[in-house]
Amino acid sequence: MKKIGNTLVPRNPFAVAAGQRKAGAHEKTEKVRRRDAKQALRQAVQAMKKGGDVFPPFSFA
């Protein structure tokens, strides 16, 4: 590791690791949600074209 400068107090390596680590439960990104919805819609349309009795993946609430 390259040393850039001297500090008066040594750094705490645990604090750096904790700051860089994401905490808590991860959620799907908006991009992934859009992709999943697109795939589900495409699969439902193909199933309807084949004559399957499949409801669309979305609801009319």
N, C-alpha and C positions, 0 to 999 in steps of 0.2 A: 504494500500500500504506500503510495506516495505521500510524504508529509509536506503539507503546504506551509504551515507556519506554527510557531510555538504559542501555546495558550498558557495562561497562568494556572488554570485548573484543568486537570485531565477530564476528558469527555466520558460520559456514562454510556457504555455500549448498549446497555439494556434500554435506555431511553430512546436511542436512535432506532433500534429494532421495533419498539412499540409504536413509534411515530410513523414508521413506514408500513406497518401491518394494518390492514383494514380490519375493523372490529365489527362484530355483530353479524346478524344473518344477512346473506346476500340475496338480492332480488334479481329477477331477470331484467335485462335492459329493455328499453322501449323498442330497440331494433329487433331483439329476439322475439318480443311479443308480436310485432308486426309480421315477422317472418312466419311464426307459428300460425297466426290467424290466416295468412295467405295460403299456407300449405293445407290447413284444415278446410278452407273454402274450396280449394282446387280438388281435394280428395272427395268432398261432398258432391261437387259438380260432376266429377267423373263417375261416381256411384249412381247419381241420378240418370246419367246418360246410359249406363248399363242396365237401367231398369230396377235398380235396388231401391228399397223403401227406406231411405236414409233421411233423417231430419238434418237441416243445416246446422253447422256448429255454433250459430249465433241464435239468440232468443229475441223475441219481440215482446219486451216487458213494458 
